[in-house]
Amino acid sequence: MPGRREPSHQPTFGLEDVGARADAPLASRMRPRTISEFVGQAEVVGPGALLRTAIERRTIPSIILWGPPGCGKTTLARILAGHADAIFVAISAVSSGVADLRRLVGEAKEARAVGQRTVLFIDEIHRFNKAQQDVILPYVEDGTFTLIGATTENPSFEVVAPLLSRVRVVRMLTLDEAAIDEIIENALADPDRGLGGKGFVLEPAARSLLIKGAAGDGRAALTALELAARASDGPITVEHAKQALQDRRPYHDRQGDFHYDTISAFIKSVRGSDPDAALYWLARMIEAGEDPLFIVRRMVILAAEDVGLADPQALSVAVACQQAVHFIGMPEGFLPMAEACLYLALAPKSNSALESYVRAMEDAKETSHQPVPLHLRNASTGLMHQMGYGKAYRYAHAEPEHFARGENYLPEELKGRQYYSPGGVGREAELAARLKQLRGEELPGGD
């Protein structure tokens, strides 16, 4: 565009237009340049969607693109800047600091003075600390530049609230198989930027393997396709696809949303007594390299929280699993983990321990000033004995059935309070009957 001012700042992490070079990776060469070339994310850029409307009106708002790797965040940022006729400046939060941000602010102000808009793209914006995020706040607010941030982490936890209030968060999803297929087909057909006209034929089975192996990551799909093509002399076979994908692990993270979402799905599957789903999510985590001790810690918690007294043995199984995994390590540790997973999923369920504790906790907080009844205190000195410590205490083993019926063990204010309400499933049904008898609701022999 005539009169456009090019930025003096150079991108710090390779977002320059390397796709124009013949020796660039296929994923870079095939990067979409216009919204018509962009594949997938219909909820974000489809007809009537926020960003589609913004593109049509050439009024790009400050946004944070949140999504998994390879879903098109960087590409979409470039396209948005292009449709807005704006200078596109890209930096990485990994390698940039406050000094870089202040320099970019100065350049954006100069461009604005001559009527030129600037789009500042910050990759991995969650890596900026609070001070760095605070630097850009006033300039996002006054329109010095339009901010487009990209992150794989939940902005609610990683981006400061004042900045979040000044931007729109746009959720981008993993690409579906149809989108990955289209991306592969475009690369095979394009004679200028892709593999078109070079004699490559992708066998249907190999195509299917590449689509599934990409796991929703468009960049990974093109990288695998390029590796497979290099290994072939024309037809790209299943064997070529397998070799291209052999070192690719399922996408996972150990601290972000995927980590917590997957363990949540696992726990809910076990709680819901679905052994098949529980095994699936367990395998997803193990094969992706999740910390096995993190998984078994959650199993121990689940055994007490969700199985509980319906099958008290479940806690022993979970603890044994933790000890076994710690002892034998991986990869063999999947065996006790799978066994414990199935046991917990198929066990009867009760959360009575959790609910009972919560009720007791509430009273404990409100009545912490209440003294321990004298008859429950130990008279360890003569003075304490004179003061009535332990007086009238009934020793349970000296009573019929080893139970001092009618004895009160709570502070006087809480006398008669009942916290535990047993379930009627599994072993807890027996405990419920025992408790009913102890509470005098059902006396021995029907008396």
DOTOR-393453 format. One record per residue (C-alpha): residue in three letters; x, y, z. Coordinates in Angstrom, 3 decimals, padded with zeros to 6 digits, always signed. Example, Ala and Ser with C-alpha at 12.3 -4.5 7.8 and 13.67 -1.06 7.14 Angstrom:
<recs>
  mitor         u         v         w
    Ala  +012.300  -004.500  +007.800
    Ser  +013.670  -001.060  +007.140
</recs>
This chain:
<recs>
  mitor         u         v         w
    Met  +000.000  +000.000  +000.000
    Pro  +001.455  +003.412  -000.908
    Gly  +002.760  +005.319  +002.073
    Arg  +002.801  +002.284  +004.355
    Arg  +005.508  +002.531  +006.966
    Glu  +007.401  -000.701  +007.514
    Pro  +008.366  -001.425  +011.130
    Ser  +012.021  -001.105  +012.026
    His  +011.697  -003.805  +014.679
    Gln  +012.450  -007.289  +013.421
    Pro  +010.373  -010.234  +014.700
    Thr  +012.315  -012.113  +017.330
    Phe  +011.151  -015.659  +016.747
    Gly  +010.811  -016.534  +013.112
    Leu  +007.399  -015.200  +012.188
    Glu  +008.846  -013.335  +009.227
    Asp  +007.517  -014.454  +005.857
    Val  +009.782  -017.480  +005.478
    Gly  +007.017  -019.229  +003.538
    Ala  +008.042  -017.305  +000.430
    Arg  +011.363  -019.205  +000.281
    Ala  +011.586  -022.472  -001.596
    Asp  +013.662  -024.051  +001.177
    Ala  +011.124  -023.210  +003.889
    Pro  +009.301  -026.109  +005.591
    Leu  +006.073  -027.173  +003.941
    Ala  +004.044  -025.956  +006.936
    Ser  +005.491  -022.449  +006.467
    Arg  +005.053  -022.420  +002.696
    Met  +001.424  -023.499  +003.002
    Arg  +000.529  -020.968  +005.676
    Pro  -002.813  -019.405  +004.588
    Arg  -002.481  -015.806  +003.447
    Thr  -006.140  -014.802  +003.284
    Ile  -009.262  -015.712  +005.184
    Ser  -010.506  -017.665  +002.158
    Glu  -007.499  -019.989  +002.478
    Phe  -007.938  -020.460  +006.227
    Val  -009.168  -023.947  +007.116
    Gly  -011.313  -024.861  +010.112
    Gln  -012.440  -022.806  +013.137
    Ala  -015.865  -022.031  +011.644
    Glu  -017.094  -020.948  +015.087
    Val  -014.424  -018.234  +015.074
    Val  -014.227  -017.067  +011.461
    Gly  -017.346  -018.541  +009.849
    Pro  -020.248  -016.398  +008.575
    Gly  -021.600  -014.189  +011.352
    Ala  -018.749  -014.987  +013.754
    Leu  -017.013  -012.192  +015.658
    Leu  -013.759  -012.204  +013.717
    Arg  -015.422  -012.686  +010.339
    Thr  -017.481  -009.556  +010.991
    Ala  -014.368  -007.721  +012.160
    Ile  -012.557  -008.698  +008.961
    Glu  -015.438  -007.553  +006.780
    Arg  -015.578  -004.207  +008.569
    Arg  -011.778  -003.886  +008.821
    Thr  -012.100  -003.109  +012.528
    Ile  -009.979  -005.673  +014.339
    Pro  -010.431  -005.614  +018.136
    Ser  -007.739  -006.494  +020.627
    Ile  -008.052  -010.230  +021.254
    Ile  -006.345  -013.198  +022.819
    Leu  -006.439  -016.369  +020.735
    Trp  -006.557  -019.346  +023.066
    Gly  -006.126  -022.824  +021.676
    Pro  -003.893  -025.897  +021.312
    Pro  -000.771  -026.022  +019.131
    Gly  -001.329  -026.126  +015.383
    Cys  -004.900  -024.813  +015.402
    Gly  -004.039  -021.650  +013.428
    Lys  -003.500  -018.918  +016.037
    Thr  -000.447  -017.304  +014.448
    Thr  -001.843  -017.651  +010.934
    Leu  -005.130  -016.055  +011.928
    Ala  -003.309  -013.161  +013.592
    Arg  -001.407  -012.465  +010.354
    Ile  -004.598  -012.641  +008.296
    Leu  -006.421  -010.283  +010.636
    Ala  -003.608  -007.738  +010.402
    Gly  -003.586  -008.025  +006.622
    His  -007.317  -007.441  +006.312
    Ala  -007.004  -004.419  +008.594
    Asp  -004.238  -002.873  +006.419
    Ala  -002.070  -002.716  +009.521
    Ile  +001.622  -003.115  +010.249
    Phe  +002.116  -006.582  +011.715
    Val  +004.771  -006.822  +014.418
    Ala  +005.362  -010.207  +016.015
    Ile  +007.306  -010.968  +019.182
    Ser  +007.572  -013.907  +021.517
    Ala  +006.981  -013.549  +025.230
    Val  +009.741  -016.115  +025.726
    Ser  +012.493  -013.912  +024.319
    Ser  +011.172  -010.359  +024.731
    Gly  +011.141  -008.047  +027.717
    Val  +009.959  -004.656  +028.901
    Ala  +012.571  -002.825  +026.800
    Asp  +011.262  -004.488  +023.628
    Leu  +007.697  -003.567  +024.537
    Arg  +008.569  +000.076  +025.184
    Arg  +010.388  +000.289  +021.835
    Leu  +007.374  -001.201  +020.054
    Val  +005.062  +001.255  +021.798
    Gly  +007.205  +004.102  +020.498
    Glu  +007.124  +002.737  +016.939
    Ala  +003.357  +002.229  +017.116
    Lys  +002.899  +005.832  +018.254
    Glu  +004.985  +007.085  +015.316
    Ala  +002.956  +004.976  +012.888
    Arg  -000.295  +006.185  +014.407
    Ala  +000.782  +009.800  +013.946
    Val  +000.876  +009.254  +010.174
    Gly  -002.401  +007.332  +010.102
    Gln  -000.963  +003.822  +010.098
    Arg  -002.387  +001.144  +012.399
    Thr  -000.214  -001.421  +014.146
    Val  -001.118  -004.960  +015.165
    Leu  +001.181  -006.289  +017.883
    Phe  +001.169  -010.067  +017.983
    Ile  +002.550  -011.610  +021.182
    Asp  +003.053  -015.338  +020.972
    Glu  +002.821  -017.282  +024.237
    Ile  +001.549  -014.188  +026.001
    His  +001.002  -016.242  +029.158
    Arg  +004.801  -016.213  +029.580
    Phe  +004.802  -012.472  +030.280
    Asn  +004.856  -011.683  +033.996
    Lys  +002.511  -009.156  +035.597
    Ala  +004.904  -006.235  +035.154
    Gln  +005.345  -006.980  +031.460
    Gln  +001.608  -007.288  +030.928
    Asp  +001.040  -004.049  +032.805
    Val  +003.345  -002.199  +030.380
    Ile  +000.986  -002.698  +027.448
    Leu  -002.268  -001.989  +029.333
    Pro  -002.635  +001.760  +028.641
    Tyr  -001.699  +001.382  +024.977
    Val  -004.247  -001.344  +024.381
    Glu  -006.835  +000.858  +026.065
    Asp  -006.045  +004.048  +024.103
    Gly  -005.665  +002.235  +020.778
    Thr  -001.955  +002.903  +020.223
    Phe  -001.895  -000.628  +018.822
    Thr  -004.240  -003.550  +018.450
    Leu  -003.091  -006.464  +020.559
    Ile  -003.405  -010.039  +019.395
    Gly  -002.077  -012.495  +021.935
    Ala  -001.744  -016.236  +021.441
    Thr  -001.659  -018.805  +024.196
    Thr  -002.155  -022.495  +024.818
    Glu  -002.971  -021.792  +028.468
    Asn  -006.243  -020.639  +030.010
    Pro  -006.106  -016.804  +029.987
    Ser  -008.227  -016.707  +033.142
    Phe  -005.220  -017.998  +035.083
    Glu  -002.300  -016.640  +033.046
    Val  -003.352  -013.129  +031.966
    Val  -003.860  -010.320  +034.501
    Ala  -007.443  -009.218  +035.045
    Pro  -006.943  -005.586  +033.879
    Leu  -005.628  -006.814  +030.526
    Leu  -008.368  -009.419  +030.199
    Ser  -010.978  -006.677  +030.662
    Arg  -009.534  -004.809  +027.661
    Val  -009.509  -007.703  +025.187
    Arg  -011.817  -010.371  +023.832
    Val  -010.791  -013.961  +024.444
    Val  -011.375  -016.104  +021.353
    Arg  -011.383  -019.852  +021.970
    Met  -009.908  -021.910  +019.138
    Leu  -010.368  -025.667  +019.068
    Thr  -008.333  -028.615  +017.899
    Leu  -008.868  -029.061  +014.161
    Asp  -011.222  -031.879  +013.244
    Glu  -010.285  -034.640  +010.802
    Ala  -012.114  -032.979  +007.901
    Ala  -010.009  -029.837  +008.348
    Ile  -006.766  -031.831  +008.568
    Asp  -007.758  -033.713  +005.411
    Glu  -008.359  -030.420  +003.597
    Ile  -004.998  -029.059  +004.742
    Ile  -003.239  -032.164  +003.408
    Glu  -005.145  -032.016  +000.131
    Asn  -004.270  -028.354  -000.358
    Ala  -000.578  -029.137  +000.109
    Leu  -000.728  -032.034  -002.347
    Ala  -002.500  -029.936  -004.963
    Asp  -000.613  -026.623  -004.754
    Pro  +002.158  -026.612  -007.412
    Asp  +003.795  -023.390  -006.195
    Arg  +003.961  -023.675  -002.423
    Gly  +003.072  -027.339  -001.911
    Leu  +003.803  -030.739  -003.422
    Gly  +001.583  -030.407  -006.499
    Gly  +003.135  -031.447  -009.794
    Lys  +006.001  -033.314  -008.153
    Gly  +004.629  -036.806  -008.707
    Phe  +003.554  -037.539  -005.144
    Val  +000.547  -039.813  -004.693
    Leu  -000.773  -040.273  -001.159
    Glu  -002.278  -043.716  -000.660
    Pro  -005.719  -043.632  +001.062
    Ala  -004.524  -045.684  +004.043
    Ala  -001.504  -043.421  +004.451
    Arg  -003.729  -040.340  +004.261
    Ser  -005.972  -041.756  +006.992
    Leu  -002.948  -042.480  +009.179
    Leu  -001.565  -038.964  +008.729
    Ile  -004.939  -037.441  +009.555
    Lys  -005.324  -039.424  +012.753
    Gly  -001.657  -039.101  +013.703
    Ala  -001.779  -035.318  +013.458
    Ala  -004.233  -035.315  +016.378
    Gly  -005.871  -032.070  +015.297
    Asp  -002.592  -030.201  +014.716
    Gly  -002.441  -028.735  +011.190
    Arg  +001.257  -027.917  +011.420
    Ala  +002.036  -031.459  +012.552
    Ala  +000.022  -032.868  +009.643
    Leu  +002.045  -030.898  +007.082
    Thr  +005.346  -031.713  +008.789
    Ala  +004.536  -035.425  +008.736
    Leu  +003.398  -035.207  +005.113
    Glu  +006.661  -033.542  +004.125
    Leu  +008.741  -036.166  +005.956
    Ala  +006.753  -038.980  +004.334
    Ala  +007.166  -037.385  +000.889
    Arg  +010.917  -037.092  +001.331
    Ala  +011.117  -040.790  +002.158
    Ser  +009.162  -041.818  -000.947
    Asp  +009.917  -041.866  -004.652
    Gly  +006.351  -041.185  -005.738
    Pro  +003.672  -043.121  -003.865
    Ile  +003.465  -042.179  -000.168
    Thr  +002.624  -045.442  +001.598
    Val  +001.457  -046.411  +005.053
    Glu  +005.027  -047.298  +005.939
    His  +006.197  -043.811  +004.977
    Ala  +003.409  -042.286  +007.101
    Lys  +004.304  -044.492  +010.068
    Gln  +007.935  -043.427  +009.884
    Ala  +006.934  -039.776  +009.708
    Leu  +004.727  -040.124  +012.792
    Gln  +006.768  -042.558  +014.863
    Asp  +008.148  -040.014  +017.319
    Arg  +004.928  -038.037  +017.716
    Arg  +003.296  -038.285  +021.131
    Pro  -000.312  -037.360  +021.883
    Tyr  -000.702  -033.704  +022.808
    His  -000.679  -033.149  +026.547
    Asp  +000.658  -030.715  +029.106
    Arg  +001.560  -031.156  +032.737
    Gln  +000.317  -027.875  +034.153
    Gly  -002.203  -026.426  +031.740
    Asp  -005.835  -026.991  +030.888
    Phe  -005.279  -030.248  +029.017
    His  -003.667  -031.721  +032.115
    Tyr  -006.595  -030.809  +034.341
    Asp  -009.301  -031.503  +031.772
    Thr  -008.003  -035.027  +031.142
    Ile  -007.669  -035.987  +034.792
    Ser  -011.163  -034.563  +035.334
    Ala  -012.529  -036.806  +032.586
    Phe  -010.752  -039.781  +034.160
    Ile  -012.128  -039.102  +037.635
    Lys  -015.663  -038.550  +036.391
    Ser  -015.502  -041.786  +034.384
    Val  -014.411  -043.790  +037.432
    Arg  -016.983  -042.059  +039.628
    Gly  -019.614  -042.857  +036.996
    Ser  -018.639  -046.570  +037.079
    Asp  -017.619  -046.675  +033.407
    Pro  -014.519  -048.915  +033.249
    Asp  -014.072  -048.482  +029.491
    Ala  -013.978  -044.688  +029.580
    Ala  -011.799  -044.786  +032.687
    Leu  -009.244  -047.013  +030.942
    Tyr  -009.290  -044.795  +027.856
    Trp  -008.495  -041.612  +029.761
    Leu  -005.895  -043.468  +031.833
    Ala  -004.197  -044.641  +028.631
    Arg  -004.364  -041.127  +027.162
    Met  -002.477  -039.751  +030.139
    Ile  +000.078  -042.538  +030.371
    Glu  +000.891  -042.556  +026.651
    Ala  +001.231  -038.768  +026.626
    Gly  +003.827  -038.926  +029.392
    Glu  +001.776  -037.722  +032.347
    Asp  +003.431  -038.170  +035.732
    Pro  +002.152  -041.594  +036.895
    Leu  +002.364  -040.620  +040.550
    Phe  +000.043  -037.690  +039.869
    Ile  -002.494  -040.145  +038.450
    Val  -002.280  -042.597  +041.356
    Arg  -002.508  -039.785  +043.905
    Arg  -005.830  -038.897  +042.328
    Met  -006.853  -042.554  +042.547
    Val  -006.135  -042.606  +046.281
    Ile  -008.226  -039.477  +046.792
    Leu  -011.009  -040.893  +044.627
    Ala  -011.031  -044.172  +046.556
    Ala  -011.796  -042.296  +049.779
    Glu  -014.041  -039.632  +048.296
    Asp  -016.180  -041.534  +045.798
    Val  -016.006  -045.214  +046.783
    Gly  -015.576  -044.701  +050.482
    Leu  -017.309  -047.007  +052.901
    Ala  -019.290  -048.717  +050.166
    Asp  -016.060  -050.674  +049.643
    Pro  -013.386  -049.777  +052.221
    Gln  -010.978  -052.136  +050.444
    Ala  -010.815  -049.648  +047.554
    Leu  -008.552  -047.345  +049.537
    Ser  -006.161  -050.223  +050.215
    Val  -006.135  -051.078  +046.505
    Ala  -005.381  -047.466  +045.547
    Val  -002.597  -047.129  +048.122
    Ala  -001.119  -050.443  +046.993
    Cys  -001.208  -049.133  +043.420
    Gln  +000.672  -046.008  +044.463
    Gln  +003.324  -048.090  +046.210
    Ala  +003.627  -050.497  +043.268
    Val  +004.053  -047.721  +040.698
    His  +006.605  -045.985  +042.892
    Phe  +008.462  -049.291  +043.331
    Ile  +008.507  -050.668  +039.783
    Gly  +008.281  -047.420  +037.808
    Met  +007.273  -047.099  +034.165
    Pro  +006.484  -048.520  +031.698
    Glu  +005.404  -051.590  +033.691
    Gly  +003.586  -049.345  +036.157
    Phe  +000.629  -049.241  +033.791
    Leu  -000.319  -052.752  +035.002
    Pro  -001.167  -051.916  +038.648
    Met  -002.653  -048.634  +037.445
    Ala  -004.998  -050.405  +035.048
    Glu  -005.967  -052.918  +037.749
    Ala  -006.701  -050.214  +040.296
    Cys  -008.577  -048.174  +037.689
    Leu  -010.895  -051.080  +036.901
    Tyr  -011.399  -051.949  +040.584
    Leu  -012.353  -048.375  +041.467
    Ala  -014.635  -047.997  +038.456
    Leu  -016.532  -051.191  +039.258
    Ala  -016.683  -050.686  +043.021
    Pro  -019.955  -049.547  +044.645
    Lys  -019.912  -045.808  +045.291
    Ser  -020.506  -043.651  +048.340
    Asn  -019.416  -040.124  +049.200
    Ser  -020.741  -040.305  +052.762
    Ala  -017.262  -039.763  +054.241
    Leu  -016.909  -036.474  +052.380
    Glu  -020.391  -035.215  +053.176
    Ser  -020.184  -036.257  +056.825
    Tyr  -016.850  -034.523  +057.269
    Val  -018.150  -031.312  +055.697
    Arg  -021.077  -031.238  +058.126
    Ala  -018.768  -031.867  +061.091
    Met  -016.294  -029.259  +059.822
    Glu  -018.963  -026.574  +059.719
    Asp  -019.932  -027.208  +063.345
    Ala  -016.280  -027.485  +064.373
    Lys  -015.560  -024.006  +062.990
    Glu  -018.594  -022.453  +064.693
    Thr  -018.130  -024.143  +068.089
    Ser  -014.344  -024.183  +068.497
    His  -014.811  -022.184  +071.705
    Gln  -016.763  -025.012  +073.308
    Pro  -014.745  -026.836  +075.991
    Val  -014.181  -030.586  +075.945
    Pro  -016.700  -032.136  +078.384
    Leu  -015.077  -032.922  +081.741
    His  -015.892  -036.623  +081.630
    Leu  -013.885  -036.961  +078.377
    Arg  -010.745  -035.342  +079.761
    Asn  -007.883  -037.394  +081.194
    Ala  -007.230  -036.804  +084.910
    Ser  -003.446  -037.045  +084.674
    Thr  -002.814  -035.107  +087.933
    Gly  -004.434  -035.010  +091.344
    Leu  -005.624  -031.451  +090.786
    Met  -007.314  -032.436  +087.554
    His  -008.986  -035.325  +089.331
    Gln  -010.270  -032.943  +092.006
    Met  -011.647  -030.682  +089.282
    Gly  -013.757  -033.513  +087.931
    Tyr  -011.688  -034.544  +084.935
    Gly  -012.810  -037.985  +083.802
    Lys  -015.621  -038.141  +086.375
    Ala  -018.509  -040.411  +085.382
    Tyr  -016.752  -041.534  +082.216
    Arg  -018.080  -044.932  +081.130
    Tyr  -015.413  -047.287  +079.816
    Ala  -016.917  -048.840  +076.705
    His  -015.281  -052.251  +077.183
    Ala  -016.871  -052.571  +080.603
    Glu  -020.331  -052.154  +079.129
    Pro  -022.597  -054.777  +077.489
    Glu  -021.620  -055.290  +073.844
    His  -018.632  -053.009  +074.542
    Phe  -020.912  -050.031  +073.952
    Ala  -021.860  -047.373  +076.505
    Arg  -025.374  -046.720  +075.300
    Gly  -026.513  -043.137  +075.870
    Glu  -023.036  -041.752  +076.528
    Asn  -022.403  -038.281  +075.077
    Tyr  -019.070  -037.586  +073.373
    Leu  -019.859  -034.145  +071.940
    Pro  -019.790  -030.692  +073.530
    Glu  -023.021  -030.089  +075.411
    Glu  -024.224  -027.611  +072.799
    Leu  -023.987  -030.288  +070.100
    Lys  -025.386  -033.175  +072.090
    Gly  -027.388  -035.486  +069.829
    Arg  -025.984  -034.014  +066.598
    Gln  -025.585  -036.589  +063.796
    Tyr  -023.140  -036.004  +060.956
    Tyr  -022.761  -039.406  +059.391
    Ser  -025.577  -040.512  +057.123
    Pro  -024.585  -043.872  +055.637
    Gly  -025.462  -044.951  +052.129
    Gly  -027.196  -048.197  +051.379
    Val  -024.810  -049.601  +048.766
    Gly  -022.189  -052.310  +049.161
    Arg  -020.436  -052.749  +052.487
    Glu  -021.973  -049.502  +053.757
    Ala  -025.388  -051.133  +053.918
    Glu  -024.016  -053.329  +056.721
    Leu  -022.527  -050.284  +058.422
    Ala  -025.877  -048.512  +058.165
    Ala  -027.580  -051.382  +059.964
    Arg  -024.887  -051.371  +062.654
    Leu  -025.235  -047.613  +063.168
    Lys  -029.004  -047.881  +063.380
    Gln  -028.590  -050.420  +066.149
    Leu  -026.046  -048.285  +068.008
    Arg  -028.288  -045.247  +067.843
    Gly  -031.071  -047.223  +069.434
    Glu  -033.255  -047.233  +066.380
    Glu  -033.076  -051.004  +066.320
    Leu  -032.201  -052.893  +069.490
    Pro  -030.567  -056.374  +069.578
    Gly  -033.106  -059.184  +069.386
    Gly  -035.831  -056.774  +068.290
    Asp  -036.271  -055.206  +071.761
</recs>
